[in-house]
Amino acid sequence: MSTYGASTGRSGSAVERERLLSMIAGGLGILTFIWGFLKWFSVGEGKDEHKFGGYALETPSSAIIALSVAAGLIAFLGAMERRRGRGVPSAIPTGLAASAFLLCIAVLLGKGQVSPSFGDEVGVQVGLILALLTTLIQTVVLGIGLASRHDDGLATGTDAPPVA
């Protein structure tokens, strides 16, 4: 390879692994979208219990879903990009997925502060738990894809030395 050649010096299997990880992250974003139709919160107990889905108004769950879907779509569409030097992985979908995961944790920890009138009566339902697990896996998958990239970004055709 020449120093200024068009080749990136990356093996086909590494690129395919990155594409596969990005497609998995896209599928996880779709799962989070589906989890949005489940119940995420409950208020009250017994006959007075009310359950709210992920797309209920005035709940932060829509932001979790939107961040995860955006991360999945960006990663998936990047994986579909076939032009040389384009595509996956990128820090953008990884950051979006991590934001969705952190927001899940914040909602889970702060659920008792949703409303002054409800306080500790707010409970967690299956949708929030599934979203927490899905966004965690999505963040890990995208992080693995991002960490597997070792090019130097200078289009020199050589890989950067491994970091010790």
C-alpha positions in Angstrom: 0.0 0.0 0.0 1.2 3.5 -0.7 1.2 6.1 2.0 -1.4 8.2 0.1 -3.3 5.4 -1.5 -7.1 5.1 -1.6 -7.1 1.9 0.5 -8.0 2.2 4.1 -6.0 -0.8 5.0 -8.9 -2.3 7.0 -9.8 -5.9 6.5 -13.2 -6.9 5.0 -14.1 -8.9 8.1 -13.6 -5.8 10.4 -15.9 -3.7 8.2 -18.5 -6.5 8.1 -18.4 -6.8 11.9 -18.9 -3.1 12.2 -21.9 -3.3 9.8 -23.4 -6.2 11.7 -23.1 -4.4 15.0 -24.7 -1.3 13.5 -27.6 -3.4 12.1 -28.0 -5.0 15.5 -28.2 -1.5 17.1 -30.8 -0.6 14.5 -32.9 -3.6 15.5 -32.6 -2.6 19.2 -33.8 0.8 18.3 -36.9 -0.7 16.7 -37.4 -2.9 19.8 -37.4 0.3 22.0 -40.0 1.7 19.7 -42.1 -1.4 20.2 -41.6 -1.2 24.0 -43.1 2.3 23.8 -46.5 0.7 23.3 -46.2 -1.2 26.6 -47.0 0.2 30.1 -44.1 2.1 31.6 -45.5 3.7 34.8 -48.3 3.1 37.2 -49.9 5.4 39.7 -51.9 4.3 42.7 -52.8 0.8 43.9 -55.6 -1.7 43.5 -58.8 -0.4 41.8 -57.4 3.1 41.8 -54.2 2.1 39.8 -53.6 3.9 36.5 -51.0 2.7 34.1 -49.3 4.8 31.4 -47.6 3.7 28.2 -44.3 5.0 26.9 -46.0 7.4 24.5 -48.2 9.0 27.3 -48.2 12.8 27.3 -46.0 14.6 29.9 -43.8 11.6 30.6 -40.0 11.5 29.8 -40.3 8.1 28.3 -40.9 9.6 24.8 -37.4 11.1 24.9 -35.9 7.7 25.8 -37.6 6.1 22.9 -36.7 8.9 20.5 -33.0 8.8 21.4 -32.8 5.1 21.1 -34.7 5.0 17.7 -32.4 7.9 16.4 -29.3 6.0 17.5 -30.5 2.8 15.9 -31.6 4.5 12.6 -28.3 6.5 12.3 -26.3 3.3 12.9 -28.4 1.2 10.6 -28.4 3.7 7.8 -24.6 4.2 8.3 -24.2 0.4 7.9 -26.1 0.6 4.6 -23.8 3.3 3.2 -21.5 1.5 0.8 -19.3 4.3 -0.5 -15.6 4.1 0.4 -14.7 5.9 3.6 -18.3 6.3 4.7 -20.5 4.4 7.0 -20.1 3.0 10.5 -19.1 3.2 13.3 -19.6 6.7 14.6 -19.7 8.4 18.0 -23.0 10.0 17.2 -25.3 6.9 17.5 -23.2 5.7 20.5 -23.8 9.0 22.2 -27.5 8.9 21.5 -27.8 5.4 22.8 -25.9 6.2 25.9 -28.1 9.3 26.4 -31.2 7.1 26.2 -29.7 4.6 28.7 -28.8 7.4 31.2 -32.2 8.9 30.8 -33.8 5.5 31.6 -31.7 5.4 34.8 -32.7 8.9 35.7 -36.4 8.2 35.2 -36.1 5.0 37.2 -34.4 6.7 40.1 -36.6 9.8 40.0 -39.9 8.2 39.4 -41.2 9.3 42.8 -40.7 13.0 41.8 -42.9 12.8 38.7 -45.6 14.9 40.4 -46.0 16.4 43.9 -49.5 15.0 44.2 -48.4 11.4 43.4 -45.0 11.2 45.1 -44.0 7.7 45.9 -47.1 6.2 44.4 -45.5 6.0 41.0 -44.4 2.5 40.1 -42.4 1.0 37.3 -43.9 -1.3 34.7 -42.4 -3.7 32.2 -41.9 -1.1 29.4 -39.4 0.9 31.4 -37.4 -2.2 32.5 -37.3 -3.5 28.9 -36.2 -0.1 27.6 -33.5 0.1 30.3 -32.1 -3.3 29.2 -32.5 -2.6 25.5 -30.7 0.8 25.6 -28.0 -0.7 27.7 -27.4 -3.5 25.1 -27.6 -0.9 22.3 -25.0 1.3 24.0 -22.7 -1.7 24.5 -23.1 -2.9 20.9 -22.4 0.5 19.5 -19.5 1.0 21.9 -17.9 -2.2 20.8 -18.3 -1.2 17.2 -16.8 2.2 17.9 -13.9 0.7 19.9 -13.1 -1.7 17.1 -12.2 1.1 14.7 -8.5 1.7 14.7 -7.9 3.9 11.6 -6.1 7.2 12.1 -8.7 9.2 10.1 -6.0 10.8 7.9 -6.7 8.6 4.8 -3.1 7.6 4.7 -3.8 3.9 4.3 -2.2 2.9 7.6 -3.8 2.1 10.9 -2.8 3.9 14.0 -0.7 2.0 16.5 -2.5 0.3 19.3 -3.0 2.3 22.4 -1.2 0.8 25.4 
